[in-house]
Amino acid sequence: MTEAGKPLAGRTLIMSGGSRGIGLEIAKRAAGDGANITLIAKTDQPHPKLPGTIHTAAAELEQAGGTVLKFVGDVRDDDAVAQAVQQTIGRFGGIDLVVNNASAIDLSPTETLAMKKYDLMQDINCRGSFLLSKLSIPALKESAQAGRNPHILTLSPPLNLDPKWAGQSLGYTIAKYGMSLTTLGLAEELRKYGIGVNSLWPRTTIATAAVQNLLGGEEMVRTSRTPDIYADSAYLVLTSPAKDTTGNFFLDDEVLAAHGITDLDKYRVTPGDEPLTTDLFL
């Protein structure tokens, strides 16, 4: 049963990735309600450049009030993802929420993009989101029948066919739009079951290790928002009525505005009125 004011209490969320950054913050918001959370993540040992492992993430989630199943595995591995889904159902009795968070990024132009990197992005971003969603559908249908408001939320952008984006980083664009096409298709396919399927993307860059190490360094971090804005907007999507909230490509600030939250200053990394960096695909 959910507690008043804690709509995700007792709900079960399965997430790809989540040992750091945006995924961890989204999971923490659910943990604060007392949710059960399965993390499927590869980071078992500390990474030289990135903070956090599946173990440190699980400790943070438990401290926030969640119950955690740690699954050290790769979202590219069919058997591993199937095991994670089955272990989640075995431990918690079902699945109510799927968050496709795991993502790889390489913005190289086509000529210089290694095919190994191309395959990595397709396998984690597009195929991984398809796989985890697909394997969770039977449990999500049961969740819907039990009135538990099931959702699939994928962290991917609106489908923007302005040639600029494909022309800038074709490999990455294909991989992220593949995630978004998964949202588009599954929303239509699962609508009749009352399962909400949506994508969520940030208006601005978000201060994560990926932004610092792979994109724009300290300068871009300074003109970004914190992961909290993504987590707060994701929470609002995941707690909205699934039957009425499906097939959307949400932007974080629009979700907040729809709930009356328009003062976003607290989400700035650097206080002030310096222009923020708009994210890709917008």
Secondary structure, DSSP 8 states (H G I E B T S, - for coil): --BTTBTTTT-EEEEE--SSHHHHHHHHHHHHTT-EEEEEES--S--SSS---HHHHHHHHHHHT-EEEEEE--TT-HHHHHHHHHHHHHHHS---EEEE---------GGG--HHHHHHHIIIIIIHHHHHHHHHHHHHHHHHHTT---EEEE--------HHHHHH-HHHHHHHHHHHHHHHHHHHHHGGGT-EEEEEE-SB-B--HHIIIIISHHHHHHTSB-HHHHHHHHHHHHTS-TTTS-S-EEEHHHHHHHTT----GGGBSS-S-----B-TT-
